[in-house]
């Protein structure tokens, strides 16, 4: 059984906050994440965040299709 939408959203918020905090601590602007070479730890968080976004979009897409 997978995570619920609410759980994924909470995990995404937490990961995003952690990512942005670590970006700023290293002197990066979080808005520029896609345009700079990230250190390994930041790259890992970035990928984790992107995977969570994809899972949420997939779940929301399925829910939308089921209502149609």
Steps between C-alpha positions, in 0.01 A plus 500: 500500500633844405497826684187713498491834324507675838808304607676571172419871526639510855814317392537736203467808725760362740741411220452838331563686826813295566623549143444876506662537841808306390518695172505830690750368755737427211447842342266390220165650405242215508335649190817427302513127585450393139774732372793417729713194567388378841719328757408132550289553814294772333468301180361207699237722665415656164441158343295385799286813470447447127397136556245607761361761259468234229322258735254770604430596139443134413258450791314821422482407132352160585249658735403749232456224241285296739266796545466551125 
